Structure formats: C-alpha cells, structure tokens
Amino acid sequence: MVSTLEERIAHRLRRADYRDWRDKVTATGGCAQPIRMTGGWQVQDAATGGLLDWHGGDVFIPCGNRRESVCPSCSDRYAADAYHLMHAGLAGGSKGVPTSVTEKPRVFATLTAPSFGPVHNRRTTHRGKVLPCACGTWHHPADPAIGTPLDPDAYDYVGAVLWQANAGKLWHRFVTALKRELMKAVGLPVRTFKDHARLSYAKVAEYQRRGLVHFHAVVRLDGPEGPADPTPAWASVELIEAAITGAARTVALDQALPDGTVTTLRWGSQVDVRHIRPASAAEVEEDGEISETRLAGYVAKYATKGTGKSEASDRPIRSQLDIDYLRVHDHHRRMIQTAWDLGDLEHLARLNLRRWAHMLAFRGHFLSKSRAYSTTFKAIRGERRAFRTAEMLDHLGHDPGAVLLVNHWEYTGTGYADDAERELALAIAERTREQRKRKYEQEVAV
C-alpha cells in the first residue's frame, strides 16, 4: 500500500505510462490543475475537403488561472500577456499601437482606500530607520500583524467591506471626474471632451496588507480618435497630474449601511502620481519618474497576485463552515465573515457579497483598460494560437493557407489523479521556469 507522498511519487515515476503523461504535462508548461479532454483534430484540404491528417487521444489543456498561488505555470503566461498588453500602450511599435504614444502626456497614478481604523505598521524615516508602531513595538517586515487593526473591535469592518465592494464603481466615477477636471482646467465645456481628446488607461488592482485594494493605473491622453491621433496642444503631464489629484478628492458614492442609514464612500487621501520616462531616455530614473519597461513589469507582477498579501482565499466561500476552517489571519477572516453576513441583507443584494467574500468583497477586474489603450488579451492569445498552429502544420508538411483545421474535443475532468501527480507537475513547471530564465539571461548577456 503506497502511503507517503514520496512513495506515491516514486510509484508514479515507475509506471509504464509516465513518459506519455509527462509529455502531456510539459505541453501545458506544468499546469497545476489542467482541464482533461479527449477527442482529436484533423487537417482537411481547404479546396476539396479531403482528409489529409488526423491525430487523436487524451490531452491536457492549461487551466488559464492568473493567480500564482493557484497555478504558477498559467500565472507566468498571464503575466507575460499582461506585460505585452501594458508595454504596447506605453512604448508602441507593436500590437497596432504607434510609437508616437511615447510623446503623449502620460502618468502612473496610484489611488488608495481610506482608513477604517488604526492598523499596525512599519514606518521608516527617509534615512531608513525603522520607527516604532503605535502599539509600541518594532515589526519585522514579514510580521503578519502589519496591516491588521490595533483595536479589532473598533475597526470599521462594515465600512471596509462596503468600500471594497464599490471600488470598481468608484473607479468609473473617477474617470468621469478626471475628464471634467481636465476640461475645467483649460476652460472648455465638459460635454465637449470627446471632441478634443480621449482618455486612455490601463489599471491593475493590488491588495494591501490590510486586505483592501489600491489601483495602479497608466493614464494617457490621446487625440479624439485614439493613440494615432495627436494630443491637443493644451495637454501636458502637469495638467493630468493636477487633474488626477483633483478628481480623486471630488469622487463620492453614497452607500446604504445595514441599518438603512447612508454613508459616503471616497478614495483615500494618499494619491501618488509619477511621470513615465520613455525607454529612449537615460537609464537612470529621476525622482518621481518610472521607466516604461519597469512599469510594465510591475503591472504584470501585480496582475498575477490574488489575495496573496491578505492571506485570504483564492476560491469561493460556499458555507459558514468554509469560513470557520480557513487558514487565515483573524483580521481577514473577519472581513470575509462580514462580507458573508452582509450578503444576507436584501438591500445589499446587488453587491453579491457572498459570491465575492473570498476576495474580501472586491468584485472588479484585476487588470482592465480602456478600449483604445492598446491591444487585448484575446488578440495576444489569438496571435499565439495562430503561430503555434502554423508551426505545427509546417512541421507536418502542410501549407497553413491551403488547409482547414477541424477540432472535436470532449471534457473528461479537471486536475490530476492525486497529490503525487500534482507535485510532479509543479516540479515540471519550476524546471520550465528556470530554463526560460536562463535563456533570457543568456540573450541579455549577448
């Protein structure tokens, strides 16, 4: 009887079908929870419909989960796509975005959540000296207490959860307010904004240690027709910076509390705006600036994080029992519990709080963009599929332009047979990641 994990792994390695199984896993990059399919695909002559080739059997399809904590392999792929999506809107020259976007006014803005009560923190002076927390102690950077309330009973958990549930709506109101501030600054009617300019942006949500999100956004001002259209002569980086600060202060959203009274939700007082340095500029970043490449890398990293900093759950909560057995900090358990309890109130039903309790009530997209910012995930993935299909057909000796590829697959399940297979898949993913890293380092060295 196979008992320990090590013994189960050894047993799986000795099985006759191991190499075939390993090849399927390697094809997914080492996906942690692949979708299992059975069926096949055939190549037909585009002119006659005649069968030229056929392949079939069982295959694994990557799960596509963006969260690193759920699937490191698919998270890496998502991060790469996010990088290209973000970088295309910053530097242009690919994905249908002109290089002239580097000359347009653009900034990197961060909007935060307001305070819902004092929390443990680790402040430092400008010289790097660590200051004591309000609790009287000096916290280690990895201390799980950082971000949690000094007095949990006095902390406004209801307010925090309701703010988080409305964060996406606050962002949309911020975009509207930003257009209004820009028009006011140049003395033009607000209703004519679309005749003068287009606001393009890409934003990503990141959880703070206290369990609340803040938004990082690249904001760019284009001409009315988009990135290829010249920006109005009155537009400048300084104008956008001032407008962002003003818009963040004016945005407000009324939200009913459990007792029926109304509270006003706003952004936090901390609004950070940094100028974006073109890649063609000097490599050294000046104070208040951030480079295009570095910024795209930041966003890609943020986009693959789930509730990592908050130690919450990456899977939906189905019952009270799920909450009771979560291995999380008491602060984040209480946020989840608050969302779950509020989700039972009829006048808060539109917020779907129980559905998003595992995300600490945040129900927006982690990475989103305006239509004209750059390309889309769909387009990037379509290009990748087209490239791989053409590569495969060429390997089989078929002209991609003269054949049709017909697929027929049926779903048979998700994940692996046991924990031994999952551990082996994660090892394959790690090996693939290291190989990719070494290849990149070699290319950079050349």
Legacy VTK file of the C-alpha trace (Angstrom):
# vtk DataFile Version 3.0
C-alpha trace
ASCII
DATASET POLYDATA
POINTS 446 float
0.000 0.000 0.000
1.546 3.332 -1.116
1.387 5.717 1.865
3.755 8.688 1.950
3.882 11.356 -0.743
7.454 10.403 -1.612
6.409 6.797 -2.137
3.460 7.822 -4.289
5.716 9.998 -6.437
8.200 7.163 -6.868
5.356 4.808 -7.779
4.079 7.253 -10.430
7.562 7.605 -11.918
7.832 3.833 -12.344
4.528 3.402 -14.148
4.704 2.418 -17.835
2.665 5.435 -18.975
4.805 8.011 -17.165
6.587 9.389 -20.231
3.297 9.863 -22.097
1.790 11.578 -19.033
4.881 13.748 -18.599
4.724 14.894 -22.235
1.105 15.999 -21.743
2.018 17.955 -18.619
5.072 19.512 -20.272
2.879 20.667 -23.158
0.875 22.750 -20.639
4.028 24.169 -19.070
3.356 22.200 -15.889
-0.189 23.443 -15.237
-1.230 22.710 -11.637
-4.859 21.865 -12.455
-5.244 21.117 -16.173
-8.510 20.517 -17.976
-8.582 16.958 -19.312
-10.015 16.467 -22.795
-10.442 13.544 -25.173
-11.036 13.657 -28.898
-8.939 14.688 -31.849
-8.213 17.087 -34.690
-7.949 16.629 -38.414
-6.417 18.532 -41.308
-8.590 18.918 -44.406
-7.814 20.250 -47.866
-9.435 23.701 -47.993
-10.440 23.263 -51.651
-11.737 19.686 -51.719
-12.474 18.945 -48.076
-10.395 15.791 -48.323
-8.800 14.380 -45.155
-5.046 14.958 -45.085
-4.121 14.175 -41.487
-5.685 13.106 -38.204
-4.481 12.974 -34.592
-6.441 11.981 -31.520
-6.309 10.836 -27.921
-6.333 12.384 -24.477
-4.814 15.813 -23.847
-4.329 18.331 -21.040
-5.355 21.966 -21.553
-3.865 24.700 -19.292
-6.357 25.943 -16.695
-5.553 29.579 -17.507
-5.796 30.775 -13.875
-3.942 34.055 -13.414
-3.233 33.569 -9.681
0.286 32.455 -8.826
-0.990 30.768 -5.668
-3.318 28.557 -7.741
-1.195 27.749 -10.811
2.377 29.098 -11.164
2.620 27.993 -14.802
-0.547 29.687 -16.073
0.241 32.680 -13.866
3.561 33.104 -15.701
1.760 33.025 -19.038
-0.803 35.562 -17.846
1.970 37.819 -16.531
3.728 37.696 -19.908
0.495 38.629 -21.699
-0.154 41.422 -19.189
3.362 42.750 -19.759
2.900 42.889 -23.529
-0.546 44.463 -23.202
0.785 47.134 -20.850
4.063 47.748 -22.677
2.314 48.128 -26.044
0.360 51.074 -24.669
3.494 52.589 -23.150
6.095 52.231 -25.905
4.033 51.432 -29.021
5.653 49.933 -32.089
3.656 46.698 -31.815
0.129 45.371 -31.332
-1.213 48.114 -33.597
-0.064 50.967 -31.332
2.187 53.668 -32.911
5.497 54.640 -31.307
4.186 58.193 -31.076
2.431 57.253 -27.824
5.754 57.816 -26.038
5.398 61.520 -26.837
1.919 61.814 -25.356
1.219 63.091 -21.823
1.002 60.036 -19.540
1.464 59.290 -15.874
1.434 56.366 -13.462
-1.166 57.008 -10.756
-1.989 55.118 -7.563
-5.341 55.509 -5.793
-5.753 54.008 -2.327
-8.518 53.084 0.078
-9.379 55.378 3.010
-8.690 54.459 6.624
-11.226 52.389 8.536
-9.252 52.436 11.768
-5.618 52.498 13.009
-3.541 49.473 11.981
-0.151 48.042 12.866
2.537 49.398 10.566
6.277 49.557 9.968
7.215 53.135 9.197
10.726 54.256 8.320
12.475 57.617 8.146
13.941 58.964 4.892
17.263 57.511 6.077
15.765 54.055 6.502
15.487 54.000 10.295
12.551 51.894 11.465
10.093 53.714 13.705
8.029 52.004 16.399
4.420 51.140 15.657
1.615 52.788 17.617
1.389 49.546 19.574
4.873 50.273 20.964
6.797 47.530 19.161
9.013 47.334 16.075
7.524 44.981 13.497
9.544 42.688 11.262
8.725 43.240 7.526
7.132 39.776 7.375
5.109 40.189 10.569
1.526 39.103 9.726
0.245 41.695 12.203
1.197 44.539 9.824
-1.971 45.998 8.304
-4.250 44.491 10.930
-6.237 46.717 13.361
-4.746 47.955 16.605
-8.225 47.514 18.083
-10.273 44.980 16.060
-13.466 45.803 17.970
-13.229 49.470 16.990
-12.271 48.811 13.363
-14.984 49.609 10.786
-15.240 46.219 9.069
-18.633 47.034 7.575
-17.293 50.226 6.025
-14.198 48.448 4.693
-16.226 45.690 3.063
-18.729 48.097 1.507
-15.913 50.310 0.194
-14.194 47.291 -1.328
-17.401 46.100 -2.977
-17.817 49.529 -4.600
-14.166 50.087 -5.593
-14.891 49.379 -9.261
-17.741 51.874 -9.314
-15.544 54.461 -7.598
-13.002 53.990 -10.377
-15.604 54.628 -13.079
-16.687 57.787 -11.299
-13.041 58.815 -11.025
-12.596 58.501 -14.806
-15.644 60.728 -15.367
-14.396 63.224 -12.793
-10.942 63.240 -14.398
-12.384 64.272 -17.761
-14.347 67.008 -16.007
-11.234 68.303 -14.220
-9.254 68.378 -17.477
-11.922 70.395 -19.256
-12.315 72.810 -16.349
-8.568 73.397 -16.260
-8.471 74.545 -19.900
-11.771 76.420 -19.806
-13.698 74.161 -22.190
-17.242 72.743 -21.747
-17.128 69.299 -20.102
-19.596 67.889 -22.614
-17.117 68.542 -25.459
-14.319 66.355 -24.045
-14.749 63.660 -26.706
-14.344 66.292 -29.419
-10.928 67.324 -28.087
-9.322 64.249 -26.526
-9.643 60.637 -25.474
-8.633 59.334 -22.056
-6.806 56.004 -22.370
-5.781 53.953 -19.357
-4.846 50.522 -18.082
-5.189 49.729 -14.384
-4.430 46.857 -12.072
-5.708 46.200 -8.551
-3.311 45.171 -5.787
-4.199 44.074 -2.277
-2.562 45.886 0.599
-1.604 44.120 3.806
-4.784 45.396 5.453
-6.847 43.485 2.879
-8.032 46.475 0.851
-7.117 47.100 -2.777
-5.459 50.088 -4.298
-5.356 50.793 -8.020
-2.233 51.374 -10.094
-3.038 52.962 -13.443
-1.229 54.206 -16.524
-3.206 57.226 -17.702
-2.558 58.614 -21.194
-4.200 61.489 -23.031
-4.770 60.848 -26.763
-6.435 62.760 -29.551
-10.178 62.152 -30.154
-9.518 59.178 -32.474
-7.140 57.351 -30.164
-3.382 56.679 -29.898
-2.602 57.577 -33.523
-4.342 60.943 -33.203
-2.232 63.908 -31.963
-2.926 65.048 -28.419
-4.433 68.549 -28.024
-1.850 71.325 -27.721
-3.142 72.249 -24.264
-2.442 68.789 -22.822
0.573 68.241 -20.567
1.818 65.831 -17.913
1.464 68.515 -15.263
-2.158 69.113 -16.299
-3.002 65.402 -15.993
-1.240 65.180 -12.614
-3.242 68.072 -11.193
-6.495 66.750 -12.686
-5.951 63.279 -11.176
-5.369 64.747 -7.720
-8.445 66.937 -8.027
-10.666 64.151 -9.377
-9.664 61.732 -6.611
-10.686 64.287 -3.995
-14.089 65.008 -5.516
-15.329 61.458 -6.199
-18.047 60.340 -3.768
-20.530 57.480 -3.700
-23.459 57.049 -1.310
-23.941 53.565 0.106
-26.631 52.288 2.461
-25.419 50.678 5.693
-27.033 47.607 7.293
-29.290 49.809 9.428
-30.504 51.772 6.401
-28.535 54.945 7.052
-26.292 56.226 4.273
-22.507 56.628 4.290
-20.355 58.340 1.672
-17.520 56.319 0.158
-14.396 58.101 -1.099
-10.811 57.439 -2.154
-8.068 57.596 0.442
-6.136 60.816 0.964
-2.924 59.266 -0.401
-2.815 59.815 -4.177
0.528 59.206 -5.883
1.278 60.381 -9.424
4.587 59.621 -11.143
5.834 60.701 -14.558
6.708 57.945 -17.043
10.169 58.074 -18.590
10.460 56.960 -22.256
12.663 53.932 -22.906
14.821 56.088 -25.185
15.745 58.384 -22.294
18.683 57.888 -19.952
18.623 54.664 -17.981
18.767 56.430 -14.625
15.296 57.297 -13.354
14.879 60.708 -11.812
12.841 61.363 -8.680
9.153 60.929 -9.379
9.730 59.041 -12.630
9.385 55.404 -13.620
10.535 53.741 -16.841
8.207 52.083 -19.354
9.826 48.646 -19.080
9.946 48.686 -15.290
6.354 49.855 -15.094
5.100 47.115 -17.423
6.929 44.571 -15.265
5.317 45.935 -12.102
1.856 45.662 -13.577
2.482 42.111 -14.798
3.534 41.144 -11.275
0.526 42.793 -9.640
-1.861 41.160 -12.116
-0.904 37.613 -11.078
-1.431 38.172 -7.377
-4.735 37.128 -5.893
-5.303 37.941 -2.269
-1.714 36.982 -1.521
-0.866 39.908 0.746
-4.131 39.497 2.599
-3.741 35.739 3.115
-7.347 35.259 2.082
-8.861 32.503 -0.029
-8.386 32.078 -3.762
-11.569 30.020 -4.015
-15.224 30.971 -3.421
-16.802 30.558 0.005
-19.738 28.150 -0.113
-20.806 27.990 3.524
-20.098 29.165 7.049
-18.061 26.001 7.515
-15.657 27.163 4.794
-15.020 30.365 6.757
-14.524 28.516 10.039
-11.813 26.297 8.547
-9.919 28.916 6.534
-6.256 29.152 7.481
-6.075 32.959 7.508
-5.310 35.788 9.900
-8.197 36.707 12.206
-8.436 40.146 10.554
-9.012 38.724 7.103
-11.344 36.054 8.440
-13.400 38.849 9.957
-13.537 40.705 6.628
-14.724 37.512 4.934
-17.254 36.916 7.714
-18.529 40.492 7.433
-18.980 40.149 3.674
-20.781 36.839 4.184
-23.127 38.293 6.818
-23.882 41.459 4.822
-24.584 39.334 1.783
-27.715 38.072 3.503
-29.274 41.556 3.590
-31.829 42.229 0.856
-30.933 45.900 0.269
-27.287 44.908 -0.316
-28.105 42.045 -2.681
-26.819 43.926 -5.757
-23.283 43.777 -4.347
-23.199 39.937 -4.426
-21.138 39.987 -1.241
-21.339 36.255 -0.565
-20.117 35.452 -4.046
-17.079 37.702 -3.529
-16.467 37.069 0.171
-13.313 35.073 -0.649
-11.929 38.189 -2.373
-12.686 40.280 0.720
-15.679 41.731 -1.189
-13.654 43.058 -4.151
-15.664 42.206 -7.255
-13.870 44.095 -10.007
-11.351 43.044 -12.637
-7.749 42.863 -11.506
-6.496 44.195 -14.838
-8.689 46.315 -17.060
-8.156 49.000 -19.670
-9.972 51.486 -21.828
-10.742 50.411 -25.383
-8.071 52.491 -27.106
-5.185 51.951 -24.651
-3.554 49.061 -26.558
-4.278 45.515 -27.671
-6.407 42.926 -25.804
-5.732 39.616 -24.100
-7.906 37.982 -26.743
-5.753 39.373 -29.563
-2.487 38.376 -27.857
-3.711 34.824 -27.249
-5.090 34.627 -30.783
-1.663 35.525 -32.178
-0.055 32.832 -30.038
-2.530 30.172 -31.171
-2.112 31.169 -34.825
1.682 30.976 -34.538
1.625 27.555 -32.885
-0.918 26.226 -35.383
1.177 27.419 -38.345
4.295 25.944 -36.745
2.587 22.582 -36.222
1.184 22.451 -39.774
4.574 23.330 -41.214
6.140 20.515 -39.179
3.581 18.103 -40.637
4.307 19.331 -44.157
1.040 21.202 -44.758
0.587 24.693 -46.181
-1.335 26.674 -43.498
-3.023 28.734 -46.200
-4.355 25.708 -48.092
-5.836 23.582 -45.312
-8.554 23.662 -42.663
-8.036 22.504 -39.085
-11.104 20.833 -37.548
-11.222 20.037 -33.815
-13.554 17.831 -31.798
-12.919 17.543 -28.057
-14.948 16.412 -25.064
-14.388 17.371 -21.437
-13.447 14.481 -19.130
-12.335 16.212 -15.933
-10.112 18.723 -14.173
-6.878 18.285 -12.251
-4.700 15.289 -11.539
-5.404 11.856 -10.168
-3.657 12.526 -6.838
-1.225 14.763 -4.983
1.768 12.861 -6.385
0.896 13.857 -9.950
0.318 17.447 -8.858
3.738 17.610 -7.169
5.409 16.230 -10.272
3.567 18.792 -12.420
4.711 21.637 -10.150
8.298 20.345 -10.455
7.960 20.404 -14.249
6.621 23.961 -14.044
9.560 25.042 -11.895
12.045 23.424 -14.270
10.379 25.142 -17.236
10.525 28.485 -15.424
14.242 28.052 -14.653
15.004 27.105 -18.260
13.141 30.182 -19.502
15.026 32.362 -17.018
18.423 31.012 -18.094
17.556 31.501 -21.766
16.523 35.104 -21.088
19.732 35.799 -19.145
21.822 34.366 -21.982
20.018 36.529 -24.558
20.504 39.655 -22.425
24.194 38.843 -21.976
24.641 38.656 -25.759
LINES 1 447
446 0 1 2 3 4 5 6 7 8 9 10 11 12 13 14 15 16 17 18 19 20 21 22 23 24 25 26 27 28 29 30 31 32 33 34 35 36 37 38 39 40 41 42 43 44 45 46 47 48 49 50 51 52 53 54 55 56 57 58 59 60 61 62 63 64 65 66 67 68 69 70 71 72 73 74 75 76 77 78 79 80 81 82 83 84 85 86 87 88 89 90 91 92 93 94 95 96 97 98 99 100 101 102 103 104 105 106 107 108 109 110 111 112 113 114 115 116 117 118 119 120 121 122 123 124 125 126 127 128 129 130 131 132 133 134 135 136 137 138 139 140 141 142 143 144 145 146 147 148 149 150 151 152 153 154 155 156 157 158 159 160 161 162 163 164 165 166 167 168 169 170 171 172 173 174 175 176 177 178 179 180 181 182 183 184 185 186 187 188 189 190 191 192 193 194 195 196 197 198 199 200 201 202 203 204 205 206 207 208 209 210 211 212 213 214 215 216 217 218 219 220 221 222 223 224 225 226 227 228 229 230 231 232 233 234 235 236 237 238 239 240 241 242 243 244 245 246 247 248 249 250 251 252 253 254 255 256 257 258 259 260 261 262 263 264 265 266 267 268 269 270 271 272 273 274 275 276 277 278 279 280 281 282 283 284 285 286 287 288 289 290 291 292 293 294 295 296 297 298 299 300 301 302 303 304 305 306 307 308 309 310 311 312 313 314 315 316 317 318 319 320 321 322 323 324 325 326 327 328 329 330 331 332 333 334 335 336 337 338 339 340 341 342 343 344 345 346 347 348 349 350 351 352 353 354 355 356 357 358 359 360 361 362 363 364 365 366 367 368 369 370 371 372 373 374 375 376 377 378 379 380 381 382 383 384 385 386 387 388 389 390 391 392 393 394 395 396 397 398 399 400 401 402 403 404 405 406 407 408 409 410 411 412 413 414 415 416 417 418 419 420 421 422 423 424 425 426 427 428 429 430 431 432 433 434 435 436 437 438 439 440 441 442 443 444 445
